[in-house]
């Protein structure tokens, strides 16, 4: 201990900093169980990866992903934990090709609704169930033009209410489908 003291009997700055950092590390070890619990729930990055896996798309819009995650979590506070269980089950089953999802869903009926909610949010652009003429429903907006349902025919189909051209562009027939 005397090697850590200077001539006046005071502790050196280096030793004080070392003790402080060590104390912080020891104190933070008490938080490890809390961190482990936090990892049991899905975060936004994990949701994006799970969404890519379920939709079979390598690239998905991060803004839409964040909206979908927020909407699904607002709809069901247990959603992040359910999504984490779904990811773990997909990993355990080794499922990488979603064409095999039907067999996975039959073997894991409690996880299939979570997967369907995620896929629906991406393809339909909303979560929940819209009630048509009702004043209130549980539907939450996620995306409109970015909804995946428009992707297969985006070269020839105009997203409803969005005009691709100028006023009355539809009067003249297109020269080709590729230029319309």
Helices and strands as residue ranges (DSSP letters): G 2-4, H 13-29, H 32-38, H 44-55, H 62-75, H 79-93, G 98-100, H 101-107, H 109-124, E 126-127, E 140-141, G 148-153, G 169-171
